[in-house]
Amino acid sequence: MIYGALLQIDLHGDISGLLSAHHQSPVLSLHHIDVVDPIFPSMNRSASVNHLMEAAKVDHSRLLEQTICYQRNNNWSLSTSWGYSAHIYENIHPRSFLRRPIETFRPWLRIFKPPFYMFNTRSLTNDPCDAPHEFFMESVEKTRGNQVVTTYTRKSPRNLPPCSSSGNHSANHISKIQVFSSATTLKKVSFPSFPSRQESNIVVRLGS
């Protein structure tokens, strides 16, 4: 559950779906982290928490802040959870859809009837138009001019065909996402080599 700036995890299993579509309030602490799966792939629980805290040390106010933007040429939606993950969808989805966590997790107790949560969720799916390409934070660094660069790398191949209804513009070739931000300027989400685009105070460059 989310209480203002306090994230209390009354869940079991994989909570990446919740952390990737987090409430807009800053995170002050994580509770019950010891009963969920490691939050980063290929890391144990302790290393995962320490990895997330590396981003918090650089910019605590942005931690898990969700940002949504669009790459219209390819009909892609991009959702980033700062310091944690980034998702590419091969379809243009409304923000109301992307702000609902994917139900990768399980409820704390199953003795109650649905709904199990105090927030709306999305079900896991193999629909190539709705299933995201998933990337997780690899590194965070502060550069000159008070700019912060977070790098997100692909978790694993999505193993789905392209979304046919939006033009078959596959994102399989994207292996890395870089997000550039500072306390006072626009946030830039970068995939090298493609033209930049500004939308909702976001500059996006997409490429291999």
Contacts in CASP RR format, 6 or more apart in sequence:
PFRMAT RR
TARGET T0000
AUTHOR 0000-0000-0000
METHOD contacts of the structure
MODEL  1
MIYGALLQIDLHGDISGLLSAHHQSPVLSLHHIDVVDPIFPSMNRSASVN
HLMEAAKVDHSRLLEQTICYQRNNNWSLSTSWGYSAHIYENIHPRSFLRR
PIETFRPWLRIFKPPFYMFNTRSLTNDPCDAPHEFFMESVEKTRGNQVVT
TYTRKSPRNLPPCSSSGNHSANHISKIQVFSSATTLKKVSFPSFPSRQES
NIVVRLGS
1 8 0 8 1.000
1 10 0 8 1.000
1 118 0 8 1.000
2 8 0 8 1.000
2 22 0 8 1.000
2 23 0 8 1.000
2 25 0 8 1.000
2 119 0 8 1.000
4 23 0 8 1.000
4 25 0 8 1.000
5 25 0 8 1.000
5 26 0 8 1.000
5 27 0 8 1.000
5 28 0 8 1.000
6 27 0 8 1.000
6 28 0 8 1.000
6 29 0 8 1.000
6 31 0 8 1.000
7 22 0 8 1.000
7 23 0 8 1.000
7 27 0 8 1.000
7 28 0 8 1.000
7 29 0 8 1.000
7 30 0 8 1.000
7 31 0 8 1.000
7 64 0 8 1.000
8 31 0 8 1.000
8 32 0 8 1.000
9 15 0 8 1.000
9 18 0 8 1.000
9 30 0 8 1.000
9 31 0 8 1.000
9 32 0 8 1.000
9 33 0 8 1.000
9 35 0 8 1.000
9 36 0 8 1.000
10 32 0 8 1.000
10 107 0 8 1.000
10 108 0 8 1.000
11 18 0 8 1.000
11 32 0 8 1.000
11 36 0 8 1.000
11 105 0 8 1.000
11 106 0 8 1.000
11 107 0 8 1.000
11 108 0 8 1.000
12 35 0 8 1.000
12 36 0 8 1.000
12 105 0 8 1.000
12 106 0 8 1.000
12 107 0 8 1.000
12 108 0 8 1.000
13 36 0 8 1.000
13 37 0 8 1.000
13 104 0 8 1.000
13 105 0 8 1.000
13 106 0 8 1.000
14 36 0 8 1.000
14 37 0 8 1.000
14 104 0 8 1.000
14 105 0 8 1.000
15 36 0 8 1.000
15 37 0 8 1.000
15 39 0 8 1.000
15 104 0 8 1.000
15 105 0 8 1.000
16 39 0 8 1.000
16 85 0 8 1.000
16 104 0 8 1.000
16 134 0 8 1.000
17 101 0 8 1.000
17 102 0 8 1.000
17 103 0 8 1.000
17 104 0 8 1.000
17 105 0 8 1.000
18 101 0 8 1.000
18 104 0 8 1.000
18 105 0 8 1.000
19 39 0 8 1.000
19 64 0 8 1.000
19 81 0 8 1.000
19 84 0 8 1.000
19 85 0 8 1.000
20 66 0 8 1.000
20 79 0 8 1.000
20 81 0 8 1.000
20 84 0 8 1.000
20 85 0 8 1.000
20 87 0 8 1.000
20 101 0 8 1.000
20 102 0 8 1.000
21 66 0 8 1.000
21 79 0 8 1.000
21 81 0 8 1.000
21 98 0 8 1.000
21 99 0 8 1.000
21 100 0 8 1.000
21 101 0 8 1.000
21 102 0 8 1.000
22 64 0 8 1.000
22 65 0 8 1.000
22 66 0 8 1.000
22 81 0 8 1.000
24 65 0 8 1.000
24 66 0 8 1.000
26 60 0 8 1.000
26 61 0 8 1.000
26 63 0 8 1.000
26 65 0 8 1.000
27 56 0 8 1.000
27 60 0 8 1.000
27 63 0 8 1.000
27 64 0 8 1.000
30 49 0 8 1.000
33 39 0 8 1.000
33 45 0 8 1.000
33 49 0 8 1.000
34 45 0 8 1.000
36 45 0 8 1.000
36 105 0 8 1.000
37 45 0 8 1.000
38 44 0 8 1.000
38 45 0 8 1.000
38 47 0 8 1.000
38 48 0 8 1.000
39 45 0 8 1.000
39 48 0 8 1.000
39 49 0 8 1.000
39 52 0 8 1.000
39 84 0 8 1.000
40 47 0 8 1.000
40 48 0 8 1.000
40 51 0 8 1.000
40 52 0 8 1.000
40 136 0 8 1.000
40 137 0 8 1.000
41 136 0 8 1.000
41 155 0 8 1.000
41 156 0 8 1.000
43 51 0 8 1.000
51 137 0 8 1.000
52 63 0 8 1.000
52 83 0 8 1.000
52 84 0 8 1.000
52 137 0 8 1.000
54 140 0 8 1.000
55 62 0 8 1.000
55 63 0 8 1.000
55 82 0 8 1.000
55 83 0 8 1.000
55 84 0 8 1.000
55 137 0 8 1.000
55 140 0 8 1.000
55 150 0 8 1.000
56 63 0 8 1.000
58 140 0 8 1.000
58 141 0 8 1.000
58 142 0 8 1.000
58 148 0 8 1.000
59 82 0 8 1.000
59 148 0 8 1.000
59 181 0 8 1.000
59 183 0 8 1.000
61 183 0 8 1.000
62 82 0 8 1.000
62 83 0 8 1.000
62 181 0 8 1.000
63 82 0 8 1.000
63 83 0 8 1.000
63 84 0 8 1.000
64 81 0 8 1.000
64 82 0 8 1.000
64 83 0 8 1.000
64 84 0 8 1.000
65 81 0 8 1.000
65 82 0 8 1.000
66 79 0 8 1.000
66 80 0 8 1.000
66 81 0 8 1.000
66 82 0 8 1.000
66 98 0 8 1.000
66 99 0 8 1.000
67 79 0 8 1.000
67 80 0 8 1.000
67 82 0 8 1.000
67 187 0 8 1.000
67 189 0 8 1.000
67 202 0 8 1.000
68 77 0 8 1.000
68 78 0 8 1.000
68 79 0 8 1.000
68 95 0 8 1.000
68 98 0 8 1.000
68 99 0 8 1.000
68 200 0 8 1.000
69 77 0 8 1.000
69 78 0 8 1.000
69 189 0 8 1.000
69 199 0 8 1.000
69 200 0 8 1.000
69 202 0 8 1.000
69 204 0 8 1.000
70 76 0 8 1.000
70 77 0 8 1.000
70 78 0 8 1.000
70 92 0 8 1.000
70 199 0 8 1.000
70 204 0 8 1.000
71 78 0 8 1.000
71 194 0 8 1.000
71 197 0 8 1.000
71 204 0 8 1.000
71 206 0 8 1.000
72 92 0 8 1.000
72 197 0 8 1.000
74 90 0 8 1.000
74 169 0 8 1.000
74 171 0 8 1.000
74 206 0 8 1.000
75 90 0 8 1.000
75 91 0 8 1.000
75 92 0 8 1.000
75 163 0 8 1.000
75 166 0 8 1.000
75 167 0 8 1.000
75 169 0 8 1.000
76 88 0 8 1.000
76 89 0 8 1.000
76 90 0 8 1.000
76 91 0 8 1.000
76 92 0 8 1.000
76 169 0 8 1.000
76 171 0 8 1.000
76 206 0 8 1.000
77 88 0 8 1.000
77 89 0 8 1.000
77 91 0 8 1.000
77 92 0 8 1.000
77 93 0 8 1.000
77 98 0 8 1.000
78 86 0 8 1.000
78 87 0 8 1.000
78 88 0 8 1.000
78 89 0 8 1.000
78 177 0 8 1.000
78 189 0 8 1.000
78 204 0 8 1.000
79 86 0 8 1.000
79 87 0 8 1.000
79 89 0 8 1.000
79 98 0 8 1.000
79 132 0 8 1.000
80 86 0 8 1.000
80 87 0 8 1.000
80 152 0 8 1.000
80 177 0 8 1.000
80 179 0 8 1.000
80 189 0 8 1.000
82 150 0 8 1.000
82 179 0 8 1.000
82 181 0 8 1.000
83 137 0 8 1.000
83 140 0 8 1.000
83 150 0 8 1.000
84 136 0 8 1.000
84 137 0 8 1.000
85 134 0 8 1.000
85 135 0 8 1.000
85 136 0 8 1.000
85 137 0 8 1.000
85 152 0 8 1.000
86 134 0 8 1.000
86 135 0 8 1.000
86 152 0 8 1.000
86 177 0 8 1.000
86 179 0 8 1.000
86 189 0 8 1.000
87 98 0 8 1.000
87 132 0 8 1.000
87 133 0 8 1.000
87 134 0 8 1.000
87 135 0 8 1.000
88 132 0 8 1.000
88 133 0 8 1.000
88 135 0 8 1.000
88 171 0 8 1.000
88 174 0 8 1.000
88 177 0 8 1.000
89 98 0 8 1.000
89 129 0 8 1.000
89 130 0 8 1.000
89 131 0 8 1.000
89 132 0 8 1.000
89 133 0 8 1.000
90 128 0 8 1.000
90 129 0 8 1.000
90 133 0 8 1.000
90 162 0 8 1.000
90 163 0 8 1.000
90 166 0 8 1.000
90 169 0 8 1.000
90 170 0 8 1.000
90 171 0 8 1.000
91 129 0 8 1.000
91 130 0 8 1.000
91 163 0 8 1.000
91 165 0 8 1.000
91 166 0 8 1.000
92 166 0 8 1.000
93 130 0 8 1.000
97 122 0 8 1.000
100 119 0 8 1.000
100 120 0 8 1.000
100 121 0 8 1.000
100 122 0 8 1.000
101 119 0 8 1.000
101 121 0 8 1.000
101 122 0 8 1.000
102 121 0 8 1.000
102 122 0 8 1.000
102 123 0 8 1.000
102 124 0 8 1.000
102 132 0 8 1.000
103 121 0 8 1.000
103 122 0 8 1.000
103 123 0 8 1.000
103 124 0 8 1.000
104 124 0 8 1.000
107 116 0 8 1.000
107 117 0 8 1.000
110 116 0 8 1.000
122 130 0 8 1.000
124 131 0 8 1.000
125 131 0 8 1.000
126 160 0 8 1.000
128 158 0 8 1.000
128 160 0 8 1.000
128 161 0 8 1.000
128 162 0 8 1.000
128 163 0 8 1.000
128 164 0 8 1.000
129 163 0 8 1.000
129 164 0 8 1.000
129 165 0 8 1.000
129 166 0 8 1.000
131 158 0 8 1.000
131 160 0 8 1.000
132 158 0 8 1.000
133 154 0 8 1.000
133 158 0 8 1.000
133 171 0 8 1.000
133 172 0 8 1.000
133 174 0 8 1.000
134 154 0 8 1.000
134 155 0 8 1.000
134 156 0 8 1.000
134 158 0 8 1.000
135 152 0 8 1.000
135 153 0 8 1.000
135 154 0 8 1.000
135 155 0 8 1.000
135 176 0 8 1.000
135 177 0 8 1.000
136 152 0 8 1.000
136 153 0 8 1.000
136 155 0 8 1.000
137 150 0 8 1.000
137 151 0 8 1.000
137 152 0 8 1.000
138 151 0 8 1.000
138 152 0 8 1.000
138 153 0 8 1.000
138 176 0 8 1.000
139 150 0 8 1.000
139 151 0 8 1.000
140 148 0 8 1.000
140 149 0 8 1.000
140 150 0 8 1.000
140 151 0 8 1.000
141 148 0 8 1.000
141 149 0 8 1.000
142 148 0 8 1.000
142 149 0 8 1.000
143 149 0 8 1.000
145 182 0 8 1.000
146 182 0 8 1.000
146 183 0 8 1.000
146 184 0 8 1.000
147 180 0 8 1.000
147 181 0 8 1.000
147 182 0 8 1.000
147 185 0 8 1.000
148 180 0 8 1.000
148 181 0 8 1.000
148 182 0 8 1.000
149 178 0 8 1.000
149 179 0 8 1.000
149 180 0 8 1.000
150 178 0 8 1.000
150 179 0 8 1.000
150 181 0 8 1.000
151 176 0 8 1.000
151 177 0 8 1.000
151 178 0 8 1.000
151 179 0 8 1.000
152 176 0 8 1.000
152 177 0 8 1.000
152 178 0 8 1.000
152 179 0 8 1.000
153 175 0 8 1.000
153 176 0 8 1.000
153 177 0 8 1.000
154 174 0 8 1.000
154 175 0 8 1.000
154 176 0 8 1.000
157 172 0 8 1.000
158 172 0 8 1.000
162 168 0 8 1.000
162 169 0 8 1.000
162 170 0 8 1.000
162 172 0 8 1.000
163 169 0 8 1.000
173 207 0 8 1.000
173 208 0 8 1.000
174 191 0 8 1.000
174 206 0 8 1.000
174 207 0 8 1.000
174 208 0 8 1.000
175 208 0 8 1.000
176 191 0 8 1.000
177 189 0 8 1.000
177 190 0 8 1.000
177 191 0 8 1.000
178 189 0 8 1.000
178 190 0 8 1.000
178 191 0 8 1.000
178 192 0 8 1.000
179 187 0 8 1.000
179 188 0 8 1.000
179 189 0 8 1.000
179 190 0 8 1.000
180 187 0 8 1.000
180 188 0 8 1.000
180 189 0 8 1.000
180 190 0 8 1.000
181 187 0 8 1.000
181 188 0 8 1.000
186 198 0 8 1.000
186 201 0 8 1.000
186 202 0 8 1.000
186 203 0 8 1.000
187 201 0 8 1.000
187 202 0 8 1.000
187 203 0 8 1.000
188 196 0 8 1.000
188 202 0 8 1.000
188 203 0 8 1.000
188 204 0 8 1.000
188 205 0 8 1.000
189 202 0 8 1.000
189 203 0 8 1.000
189 204 0 8 1.000
189 205 0 8 1.000
190 204 0 8 1.000
190 205 0 8 1.000
191 204 0 8 1.000
191 205 0 8 1.000
191 206 0 8 1.000
191 207 0 8 1.000
191 208 0 8 1.000
192 205 0 8 1.000
192 207 0 8 1.000
192 208 0 8 1.000
193 205 0 8 1.000
193 206 0 8 1.000
193 207 0 8 1.000
193 208 0 8 1.000
194 205 0 8 1.000
194 206 0 8 1.000
194 207 0 8 1.000
195 205 0 8 1.000
196 203 0 8 1.000
196 204 0 8 1.000
196 205 0 8 1.000
197 203 0 8 1.000
197 204 0 8 1.000
197 205 0 8 1.000
198 204 0 8 1.000
END
